[in-house]
Amino acid sequence: MEVNRIYICYLVTTFLISIFVYTLVSTNLQNMKKLERLREEVDDIAHLMLQTPYNGKAEPKYLTDLIDNFIKKRLVGIWDDLYSIKKQLKSRDCAATLIQASKIPPDMAVTKIEERVNYASEELGARILSVKAEPICPTNILKSWLGMEFNTNPPVFMLRSIMEPGSCFGFRNGKADVTVKLAGKILIDEILMQHITKRQSPTEDTSSAPKDFQMFGLQNEQEFHLGSFKFDNNQPLQHFNVRTNERFQNVRIQFDSNHGHPNYTCVYRIAVYGKL
């Protein structure tokens, strides 16, 4: 059973990587060499799994540990290649965005450049650790098993600065719980929340914006309440002060309500500022 489970995991992983590879190849042929390296890494893992002799009398843990150790050695290279590809794609997207932005009058600009370091930025290394919410789109067992319940409006959108209609973390009703690992362990002193304006909304409706929310700092399996806040959807960008004497790298954001939308809530951007 253990070996079968490992084989199934390998097949699913290969399938997902194949989809990822196909998408990148179809949009950017210049990354072929790096993608070929990723294929070789997957083939090496498959070769190890299929060629390693397995004694039915031995413990299945032996094969699992062998594969885990092999994957750990190769995983760093795989992630480096994926990160490099991602940065190249992002740099081109940013260049295109700047060209388009140069054609927009100054009074139409929505997002301003922040002078402070945002430790909740994905580009700096912040990431989502866990999510407790009900997805907007219907889910199933396979999506839940693969962690793809929020693939349409994933929570990682909160850690990005793209302020376009629909590029948000979306969930049903007004309640959600998201744990974020910041880019560093900091003394938090300010939180920023941002939403699109009514002019940006296709329906001129911003009632799906979050309203009441709380933030907690996590440290050594303990939670420290950093504050309760209320976001005003008439002001698309708002700062909230935080007072604490502790440094945190993991924070939990608890969304308690929205501004009246009966079906879902959209969180566009969260930023966390502080000192190392």
HELIX and SHEET records of a PDB file:
HELIX    1   1 GLU A    2  THR A   27  1                                  26    
HELIX    2   2 LEU A   29  ASN A   31  5                                   3    
HELIX    3   3 MET A   32  GLN A   51  1                                  20    
HELIX    4   4 LYS A   61  ALA A  101  1                                  41    
HELIX    5   5 PRO A  106  MET A  108  5                                   3    
HELIX    6   6 GLU A  122  LEU A  124  5                                   3    
HELIX    7   7 ILE A  141  LEU A  146  1                                   6    
HELIX    8   8 PRO A  155  LEU A  159  5                                   5    
SHEET    1   A 3 ARG A 127  LYS A 132  0                                        
SHEET    2   A 3 ALA A 176  GLN A 194 -1                                        
SHEET    3   A 3 LEU A 237  ASN A 241 -1                                        
SHEET    1   B 5 ARG A 127  LYS A 132  0                                        
SHEET    2   B 5 ALA A 176  GLN A 194 -1                                        
SHEET    3   B 5 PHE A 248  PHE A 255 -1                                        
SHEET    4   B 5 ASP A 212  GLN A 219 -1                                        
SHEET    5   B 5 GLN A 222  LYS A 230 -1                                        
SHEET    1   C 3 ARG A 127  LYS A 132  0                                        
SHEET    2   C 3 ALA A 176  GLN A 194 -1                                        
SHEET    3   C 3 ARG A 269  LYS A 275 -1                                        
SHEET    1   D 2 PHE A 169  ARG A 172  0                                        
SHEET    2   D 2 TYR A 264  VAL A 267 -1                                        
END                                                                             
